[in-house]
Amino acid sequence: MAVDRRELARLIPALRRYSRGLESNRAAADDMVQDCLVLALDREKQFRGDNLAAWVFAILTNLGRSRYRAERRRPTLVPLEEVADGGSDPAMRIAVLRALETLPDDQRKALLLTAVEGFSYREAAEILGVPMGTVMSRIWRARVQLAETLGGNAPLPFRRVK
């Protein structure tokens, strides 16, 4: 099945947001998106199904894993301005962004894919290559840790996507 290049092009902003959540260096994050797009086009005959976004995000996730293993270090994140709500209180926005940076990599990925990019738990599980229950528990732990980091008692009410 051929990849619709216009649909692939529409995914670029979301891919860039996600890659910048995985990679602290902006240029390296953009390079990772470019590598992802090249791989998607090179392997378009391997695309089976109707969910191009999940397939491309899985490619990007795997590229991130490969880079992480190659560097053998945990990346430091840049502020995720694209993640935070532009209309929120600036002090709270900065606090949330800093709290996101403290999350373990697996929890941050699951949270970014579902709460920011709008993937369902099932799609996030496919992208990350883990069971759906694992995604759900990672999101729960991320919410609890964010609430504790931000000084609240209850987990933050992120949008639920199933």
N, CA and C atoms as a LAMMPS dump frame, in Angstrom:
ITEM: TIMESTEP
0
ITEM: NUMBER OF ATOMS
486
ITEM: BOX BOUNDS ff ff ff
-5.0000000000000000e+02 5.0000000000000000e+02
-5.0000000000000000e+02 5.0000000000000000e+02
-5.0000000000000000e+02 5.0000000000000000e+02
ITEM: ATOMS id mol type element x y z
1 1 1 N 0.846 -1.168 0
2 1 2 C 0 0 0
3 1 3 C 0.897 1.239 0
4 2 1 N 0.647 2.16 -0.884
5 2 2 C 1.452 3.368 -0.992
6 2 3 C 1.078 4.357 0.116
7 3 1 N 2.058 5.127 0.522
8 3 2 C 1.87 6.146 1.55
9 3 3 C 1.391 7.425 0.868
10 4 1 N 0.317 8.012 1.402
11 4 2 C -0.193 9.287 0.892
12 4 3 C 0.745 10.395 1.362
13 5 1 N 1.478 10.971 0.45
14 5 2 C 2.495 11.972 0.796
15 5 3 C 1.889 13.236 1.399
16 6 1 N 0.674 13.594 0.993
17 6 2 C 0.029 14.776 1.588
18 6 3 C -0.324 14.506 3.05
19 7 1 N -0.811 13.312 3.344
20 7 2 C -1.115 12.958 4.722
21 7 3 C 0.168 12.911 5.556
22 8 1 N 1.226 12.396 4.96
23 8 2 C 2.518 12.354 5.639
24 8 3 C 3.008 13.772 5.946
25 9 1 N 2.85 14.674 5.004
26 9 2 C 3.261 16.069 5.207
27 9 3 C 2.453 16.727 6.326
28 10 1 N 1.171 16.374 6.462
29 10 2 C 0.344 16.946 7.534
30 10 3 C 0.794 16.472 8.92
31 11 1 N 1.506 15.369 8.974
32 11 2 C 1.975 14.834 10.258
33 11 3 C 3.252 15.514 10.755
34 12 1 N 3.925 16.255 9.903
35 12 2 C 5.238 16.814 10.261
36 12 3 C 5.199 17.67 11.526
37 13 1 N 4.242 18.608 11.702
38 13 2 C 4.257 19.384 12.957
39 13 3 C 4.127 18.518 14.206
40 14 1 N 3.271 17.511 14.163
41 14 2 C 3.108 16.625 15.323
42 14 3 C 4.371 15.795 15.55
43 15 1 N 4.989 15.34 14.473
44 15 2 C 6.243 14.587 14.594
45 15 3 C 7.329 15.451 15.218
46 16 1 N 7.367 16.711 14.811
47 16 2 C 8.381 17.618 15.371
48 16 3 C 8.146 17.839 16.861
49 17 1 N 6.878 18.039 17.256
50 17 2 C 6.584 18.215 18.692
51 17 3 C 7.027 16.995 19.479
52 18 1 N 6.662 15.826 18.974
53 18 2 C 6.99 14.586 19.677
54 18 3 C 8.502 14.381 19.748
55 19 1 N 9.194 14.616 18.647
56 19 2 C 10.648 14.416 18.641
57 19 3 C 11.344 15.394 19.573
58 20 1 N 10.796 16.599 19.699
59 20 2 C 11.396 17.568 20.614
60 20 3 C 11.136 17.205 22.065
61 21 1 N 10.145 16.389 22.293
62 21 2 C 9.928 15.862 23.635
63 21 3 C 10.872 14.724 23.965
64 22 1 N 11.405 14.096 22.927
65 22 2 C 12.321 12.971 23.124
66 22 3 C 13.781 13.401 23.108
67 23 1 N 14.076 14.453 22.406
68 23 2 C 15.463 14.869 22.159
69 23 3 C 15.662 16.298 22.652
70 24 1 N 16.681 16.528 23.456
71 24 2 C 16.907 17.851 24.029
72 24 3 C 17.454 18.852 23.021
73 25 1 N 18.181 18.389 22.053
74 25 2 C 18.775 19.269 21.066
75 25 3 C 17.791 19.462 19.912
76 26 1 N 17.399 20.713 19.673
77 26 2 C 16.395 21 18.644
78 26 3 C 16.818 20.523 17.265
79 27 1 N 18.058 20.761 16.919
80 27 2 C 18.551 20.343 15.604
81 27 3 C 18.538 18.822 15.485
82 28 1 N 18.931 18.139 16.557
83 28 2 C 18.92 16.674 16.542
84 28 3 C 17.489 16.146 16.447
85 29 1 N 16.557 16.827 17.102
86 29 2 C 15.152 16.421 17.026
87 29 3 C 14.624 16.579 15.598
88 30 1 N 14.971 17.691 14.966
89 30 2 C 14.549 17.892 13.574
90 30 3 C 15.208 16.874 12.646
91 31 1 N 16.46 16.55 12.914
92 31 2 C 17.139 15.508 12.124
93 31 3 C 16.44 14.168 12.28
94 32 1 N 15.989 13.887 13.499
95 32 2 C 15.302 12.626 13.753
96 32 3 C 13.984 12.566 12.957
97 33 1 N 13.279 13.686 12.867
98 33 2 C 12.048 13.732 12.068
99 33 3 C 12.379 13.511 10.595
100 34 1 N 13.422 14.154 10.128
101 34 2 C 13.819 13.971 8.729
102 34 3 C 14.18 12.51 8.456
103 35 1 N 14.945 11.898 9.354
104 35 2 C 15.292 10.485 9.2
105 35 3 C 14.041 9.619 9.193
106 36 1 N 13.084 9.962 10.048
107 36 2 C 11.825 9.227 10.118
108 36 3 C 11.077 9.308 8.789
109 37 1 N 11.001 10.495 8.217
110 37 2 C 10.292 10.667 6.95
111 37 3 C 10.982 9.909 5.816
112 38 1 N 12.308 9.949 5.81
113 38 2 C 13.059 9.211 4.786
114 38 3 C 12.787 7.71 4.927
115 39 1 N 12.82 7.206 6.159
116 39 2 C 12.54 5.783 6.383
117 39 3 C 11.118 5.424 5.965
118 40 1 N 10.171 6.29 6.303
119 40 2 C 8.776 6.016 5.947
120 40 3 C 8.615 5.935 4.43
121 41 1 N 9.26 6.837 3.726
122 41 2 C 9.15 6.809 2.266
123 41 3 C 9.915 5.636 1.666
124 42 1 N 11.072 5.325 2.227
125 42 2 C 11.845 4.184 1.73
126 42 3 C 11.122 2.859 1.963
127 43 1 N 10.375 2.794 3.062
128 43 2 C 9.721 1.537 3.44
129 43 3 C 8.201 1.582 3.246
130 44 1 N 7.743 2.441 2.366
131 44 2 C 6.298 2.597 2.217
132 44 3 C 5.597 1.307 1.81
133 45 1 N 6.305 0.402 1.183
134 45 2 C 5.695 -0.872 0.799
135 45 3 C 5.437 -1.759 2.019
136 46 1 N 6.09 -1.443 3.129
137 46 2 C 5.877 -2.201 4.359
138 46 3 C 4.649 -1.716 5.129
139 47 1 N 4.115 -0.548 4.744
140 47 2 C 2.951 0.004 5.432
141 47 3 C 1.735 -0.86 5.144
142 48 1 N 1.168 -1.392 6.213
143 48 2 C -0.02 -2.224 6.091
144 48 3 C -1.075 -1.651 7.043
145 49 1 N -2.133 -1.206 6.509
146 49 2 C -3.191 -0.705 7.369
147 49 3 C -3.673 0.659 6.945
148 50 1 N -4.49 1.23 7.814
149 50 2 C -5.095 2.509 7.5
150 50 3 C -4.683 3.62 8.453
151 51 1 N -3.788 3.353 9.384
152 51 2 C -3.383 4.358 10.359
153 51 3 C -1.936 4.773 10.105
154 52 1 N -1.774 5.681 9.164
155 52 2 C -0.445 6.154 8.797
156 52 3 C 0.243 6.841 9.971
157 53 1 N -0.52 7.626 10.74
158 53 2 C 0.073 8.354 11.87
159 53 3 C 0.714 7.405 12.875
160 54 1 N 0.017 6.352 13.236
161 54 2 C 0.578 5.396 14.209
162 54 3 C 1.834 4.741 13.654
163 55 1 N 1.816 4.405 12.375
164 55 2 C 2.972 3.759 11.745
165 55 3 C 4.184 4.691 11.751
166 56 1 N 3.976 5.952 11.382
167 56 2 C 5.089 6.912 11.316
168 56 3 C 5.585 7.26 12.721
169 57 1 N 4.672 7.409 13.685
170 57 2 C 5.097 7.674 15.054
171 57 3 C 5.875 6.485 15.623
172 58 1 N 5.522 5.274 15.222
173 58 2 C 6.283 4.101 15.661
174 58 3 C 7.701 4.151 15.099
175 59 1 N 7.827 4.56 13.849
176 59 2 C 9.162 4.704 13.243
177 59 3 C 9.971 5.725 14.032
178 60 1 N 9.35 6.871 14.327
179 60 2 C 10.046 7.928 15.071
180 60 3 C 10.422 7.45 16.476
181 61 1 N 9.537 6.731 17.123
182 61 2 C 9.829 6.195 18.456
183 61 3 C 11.018 5.243 18.408
184 62 1 N 11.046 4.378 17.413
185 62 2 C 12.162 3.434 17.274
186 62 3 C 13.465 4.156 16.958
187 63 1 N 13.399 5.212 16.165
188 63 2 C 14.608 6.016 15.915
189 63 3 C 15.107 6.629 17.212
190 64 1 N 14.175 7.116 18.031
191 64 2 C 14.558 7.683 19.32
192 64 3 C 15.227 6.654 20.212
193 65 1 N 14.684 5.449 20.228
194 65 2 C 15.3 4.371 21.015
195 65 3 C 16.705 4.07 20.522
196 66 1 N 16.853 4.005 19.218
197 66 2 C 18.172 3.707 18.646
198 66 3 C 19.182 4.783 18.999
199 67 1 N 18.761 6.038 18.903
200 67 2 C 19.68 7.13 19.253
201 67 3 C 20.037 7.094 20.732
202 68 1 N 19.046 6.778 21.549
203 68 2 C 19.294 6.709 22.981
204 68 3 C 20.325 5.622 23.293
205 69 1 N 20.144 4.472 22.685
206 69 2 C 21.094 3.381 22.905
207 69 3 C 22.475 3.742 22.399
208 70 1 N 22.535 4.413 21.257
209 70 2 C 23.827 4.78 20.683
210 70 3 C 24.554 5.786 21.573
211 71 1 N 23.835 6.719 22.127
212 71 2 C 24.46 7.747 22.964
213 71 3 C 24.714 7.267 24.387
214 72 1 N 23.936 6.246 24.806
215 72 2 C 24.063 5.673 26.153
216 72 3 C 23.981 6.72 27.253
217 73 1 N 23.082 7.634 27.036
218 73 2 C 22.809 8.631 28.067
219 73 3 C 21.362 9.074 27.936
220 74 1 N 20.826 9.556 29.02
221 74 2 C 19.453 10.063 28.99
222 74 3 C 19.491 11.512 28.527
223 75 1 N 18.716 11.863 27.485
224 75 2 C 18.756 13.223 26.98
225 75 3 C 18.098 14.21 27.957
226 76 1 N 18.623 15.407 27.986
227 76 2 C 18.026 16.486 28.743
228 76 3 C 17.054 17.195 27.81
229 77 1 N 15.859 17.439 28.301
230 77 2 C 14.837 18.02 27.437
231 77 3 C 14.92 19.533 27.392
232 78 1 N 14.584 20.072 26.235
233 78 2 C 14.405 21.513 26.116
234 78 3 C 12.997 21.823 26.586
235 79 1 N 12.723 23.056 26.941
236 79 2 C 11.349 23.385 27.315
237 79 3 C 10.387 23.041 26.181
238 80 1 N 9.268 22.466 26.54
239 80 2 C 8.307 22.02 25.546
240 80 3 C 7.192 23.06 25.39
241 81 1 N 7.518 24.215 24.822
242 81 2 C 6.526 25.265 24.666
243 81 3 C 5.321 24.795 23.865
244 82 1 N 5.571 23.889 22.918
245 82 2 C 4.486 23.41 22.086
246 82 3 C 3.499 22.557 22.867
247 83 1 N 3.938 22.003 24.003
248 83 2 C 3.089 21.108 24.777
249 83 3 C 2.11 21.894 25.645
250 84 1 N 2.578 22.947 26.247
251 84 2 C 1.76 23.666 27.225
252 84 3 C 0.671 24.476 26.539
253 85 1 N -0.406 24.683 27.262
254 85 2 C -1.514 25.493 26.768
255 85 3 C -1.077 26.946 26.763
256 86 1 N -1.146 27.572 25.598
257 86 2 C -0.703 28.953 25.456
258 86 3 C -1.499 29.928 26.298
259 87 1 N -2.746 29.596 26.67
260 87 2 C -3.569 30.522 27.414
261 87 3 C -3.452 30.38 28.917
262 88 1 N -2.647 29.474 29.404
263 88 2 C -2.567 29.243 30.844
264 88 3 C -1.659 30.271 31.516
265 89 1 N -1.694 30.251 32.824
266 89 2 C -0.852 31.122 33.625
267 89 3 C 0.612 30.819 33.309
268 90 1 N 1.41 31.834 32.953
269 90 2 C 2.803 31.579 32.567
270 90 3 C 3.619 30.863 33.648
271 91 1 N 3.407 31.208 34.908
272 91 2 C 4.162 30.554 35.98
273 91 3 C 3.782 29.079 36.071
274 92 1 N 2.502 28.783 35.936
275 92 2 C 2.054 27.378 35.985
276 92 3 C 2.569 26.637 34.765
277 93 1 N 2.558 27.292 33.62
278 93 2 C 3.044 26.67 32.385
279 93 3 C 4.507 26.268 32.519
280 94 1 N 5.314 27.167 33.07
281 94 2 C 6.737 26.875 33.263
282 94 3 C 6.9 25.723 34.248
283 95 1 N 6.106 25.742 35.317
284 95 2 C 6.18 24.663 36.308
285 95 3 C 5.809 23.315 35.689
286 96 1 N 4.77 23.299 34.847
287 96 2 C 4.357 22.049 34.2
288 96 3 C 5.445 21.557 33.257
289 97 1 N 6.021 22.464 32.488
290 97 2 C 7.087 22.071 31.558
291 97 3 C 8.288 21.501 32.296
292 98 1 N 8.662 22.122 33.397
293 98 2 C 9.78 21.604 34.2
294 98 3 C 9.434 20.248 34.801
295 99 1 N 8.198 20.1 35.243
296 99 2 C 7.767 18.825 35.82
297 99 3 C 7.774 17.723 34.753
298 100 1 N 7.373 18.051 33.533
299 100 2 C 7.416 17.071 32.444
300 100 3 C 8.837 16.578 32.206
301 101 1 N 9.793 17.464 32.329
302 101 2 C 11.188 17.103 32.098
303 101 3 C 11.706 16.117 33.145
304 102 1 N 11.063 16.067 34.32
305 102 2 C 11.517 15.162 35.378
306 102 3 C 10.948 13.751 35.244
307 103 1 N 9.955 13.579 34.371
308 103 2 C 9.345 12.258 34.22
309 103 3 C 10.315 11.271 33.591
310 104 1 N 10.229 10.001 33.981
311 104 2 C 11.015 8.979 33.282
312 104 3 C 10.612 8.939 31.807
313 105 1 N 11.529 8.551 30.978
314 105 2 C 11.345 8.564 29.531
315 105 3 C 10.093 7.81 29.091
316 106 1 N 9.862 6.621 29.642
317 106 2 C 8.715 5.82 29.21
318 106 3 C 7.393 6.485 29.587
319 107 1 N 7.331 7.111 30.75
320 107 2 C 6.111 7.803 31.167
321 107 3 C 5.871 9.055 30.33
322 108 1 N 6.944 9.809 30.072
323 108 2 C 6.82 11.034 29.276
324 108 3 C 6.324 10.717 27.864
325 109 1 N 6.874 9.659 27.245
326 109 2 C 6.446 9.276 25.9
327 109 3 C 4.959 8.939 25.871
328 110 1 N 4.521 8.115 26.814
329 110 2 C 3.111 7.714 26.849
330 110 3 C 2.211 8.928 27.056
331 111 1 N 2.599 9.818 27.938
332 111 2 C 1.798 11.003 28.216
333 111 3 C 1.763 11.939 27.015
334 112 1 N 2.9 12.167 26.383
335 112 2 C 2.938 13.044 25.212
336 112 3 C 2.091 12.494 24.068
337 113 1 N 2.179 11.199 23.841
338 113 2 C 1.416 10.604 22.738
339 113 3 C -0.086 10.707 22.963
340 114 1 N -0.544 10.509 24.2
341 114 2 C -1.985 10.504 24.447
342 114 3 C -2.532 11.893 24.749
343 115 1 N -1.917 12.603 25.682
344 115 2 C -2.459 13.889 26.12
345 115 3 C -2.179 15.02 25.141
346 116 1 N -1.057 14.962 24.444
347 116 2 C -0.694 16.05 23.543
348 116 3 C -1.036 15.728 22.098
349 117 1 N -0.626 14.559 21.649
350 117 2 C -0.826 14.205 20.241
351 117 3 C -2.187 13.585 19.967
352 118 1 N -2.912 13.195 21.008
353 118 2 C -4.27 12.718 20.836
354 118 3 C -4.428 11.269 20.4
355 119 1 N -3.366 10.477 20.517
356 119 2 C -3.476 9.066 20.184
357 119 3 C -4.263 8.35 21.276
358 120 1 N -4.988 7.309 20.907
359 120 2 C -5.687 6.492 21.889
360 120 3 C -4.648 5.651 22.639
361 121 1 N -5.082 5.052 23.737
362 121 2 C -4.179 4.186 24.474
363 121 3 C -3.701 3.045 23.579
364 122 1 N -4.605 2.486 22.801
365 122 2 C -4.264 1.373 21.916
366 122 3 C -3.22 1.806 20.879
367 123 1 N -3.418 2.983 20.274
368 123 2 C -2.451 3.476 19.284
369 123 3 C -1.107 3.771 19.926
370 124 1 N -1.119 4.367 21.114
371 124 2 C 0.134 4.644 21.826
372 124 3 C 0.856 3.346 22.142
373 125 1 N 0.097 2.316 22.507
374 125 2 C 0.702 1.012 22.805
375 125 3 C 1.371 0.444 21.556
376 126 1 N 0.72 0.579 20.403
377 126 2 C 1.317 0.111 19.153
378 126 3 C 2.593 0.888 18.835
379 127 1 N 2.538 2.191 19.005
380 127 2 C 3.689 3.038 18.701
381 127 3 C 4.873 2.691 19.6
382 128 1 N 4.595 2.498 20.883
383 128 2 C 5.66 2.224 21.852
384 128 3 C 6.046 0.746 21.91
385 129 1 N 5.222 -0.101 21.31
386 129 2 C 5.531 -1.528 21.298
387 129 3 C 5.348 -2.203 22.648
388 130 1 N 4.34 -1.751 23.406
389 130 2 C 4.05 -2.328 24.713
390 130 3 C 2.549 -2.608 24.803
391 131 1 N 2.107 -3.419 25.778
392 131 2 C 0.669 -3.659 25.948
393 131 3 C -0.07 -2.376 26.353
394 132 1 N -1.357 -2.329 26.023
395 132 2 C -2.159 -1.15 26.339
396 132 3 C -2.201 -0.895 27.843
397 133 1 N -2.256 -1.934 28.655
398 133 2 C -2.256 -1.758 30.101
399 133 3 C -0.993 -1.083 30.605
400 134 1 N 0.12 -1.364 29.947
401 134 2 C 1.385 -0.726 30.319
402 134 3 C 1.32 0.769 30.043
403 135 1 N 0.748 1.138 28.891
404 135 2 C 0.586 2.564 28.559
405 135 3 C -0.289 3.234 29.615
406 136 1 N -1.383 2.582 29.969
407 136 2 C -2.299 3.159 30.953
408 136 3 C -1.618 3.353 32.304
409 137 1 N -0.826 2.375 32.736
410 137 2 C -0.152 2.508 34.035
411 137 3 C 0.938 3.581 33.975
412 138 1 N 1.626 3.685 32.833
413 138 2 C 2.648 4.729 32.696
414 138 3 C 2.021 6.115 32.764
415 139 1 N 0.875 6.272 32.113
416 139 2 C 0.187 7.566 32.15
417 139 3 C -0.268 7.879 33.57
418 140 1 N -0.81 6.887 34.265
419 140 2 C -1.24 7.097 35.639
420 140 3 C -0.061 7.515 36.512
421 141 1 N 1.049 6.792 36.415
422 141 2 C 2.224 7.141 37.225
423 141 3 C 2.74 8.533 36.867
424 142 1 N 2.703 8.889 35.594
425 142 2 C 3.144 10.223 35.165
426 142 3 C 2.249 11.294 35.777
427 143 1 N 0.948 11.072 35.757
428 143 2 C 0.005 12.036 36.334
429 143 3 C 0.234 12.2 37.831
430 144 1 N 0.449 11.083 38.523
431 144 2 C 0.689 11.138 39.964
432 144 3 C 1.979 11.898 40.246
433 145 1 N 3.043 11.583 39.495
434 145 2 C 4.325 12.262 39.722
435 145 3 C 4.224 13.751 39.401
436 146 1 N 3.518 14.093 38.33
437 146 2 C 3.345 15.51 38
438 146 3 C 2.574 16.233 39.106
439 147 1 N 1.541 15.604 39.634
440 147 2 C 0.77 16.207 40.72
441 147 3 C 1.644 16.429 41.949
442 148 1 N 2.464 15.431 42.28
443 148 2 C 3.358 15.574 43.434
444 148 3 C 4.391 16.663 43.193
445 149 1 N 4.955 16.69 42.001
446 149 2 C 5.966 17.692 41.667
447 149 3 C 5.386 19.1 41.726
448 150 1 N 4.139 19.233 41.298
449 150 2 C 3.495 20.547 41.254
450 150 3 C 2.807 20.911 42.567
451 151 1 N 2.902 20.014 43.569
452 151 2 C 2.379 20.337 44.893
453 151 3 C 0.905 20.053 45.077
454 152 1 N 0.295 19.328 44.159
455 152 2 C -1.122 18.978 44.297
456 152 3 C -1.278 17.614 44.919
457 153 1 N -2.48 17.319 45.367
458 153 2 C -2.745 16.018 45.974
459 153 3 C -3.309 15.023 44.977
460 154 1 N -4.121 15.515 44.044
461 154 2 C -4.76 14.618 43.078
462 154 3 C -4.002 14.658 41.754
463 155 1 N -4.026 13.553 41.033
464 155 2 C -3.37 13.546 39.725
465 155 3 C -3.972 14.6 38.804
466 156 1 N -3.146 15.155 37.928
467 156 2 C -3.607 16.171 36.995
468 156 3 C -4.649 15.597 36.051
469 157 1 N -5.706 16.341 35.776
470 157 2 C -6.791 15.84 34.934
471 157 3 C -6.478 15.986 33.456
472 158 1 N -5.557 15.205 32.922
473 158 2 C -5.302 15.212 31.479
474 158 3 C -6.478 14.579 30.779
475 159 1 N -6.686 14.965 29.579
476 159 2 C -7.753 14.437 28.748
477 159 3 C -7.599 12.938 28.607
478 160 1 N -8.686 12.19 28.805
479 160 2 C -8.658 10.729 28.67
480 160 3 C -8.95 10.369 27.227
481 161 1 N -8.106 9.542 26.661
482 161 2 C -8.291 9.111 25.286
483 161 3 C -8.216 7.595 25.271
484 162 1 N -9.294 6.947 24.875
485 162 2 C -9.275 5.48 24.823
486 162 3 C -9.441 4.999 23.434
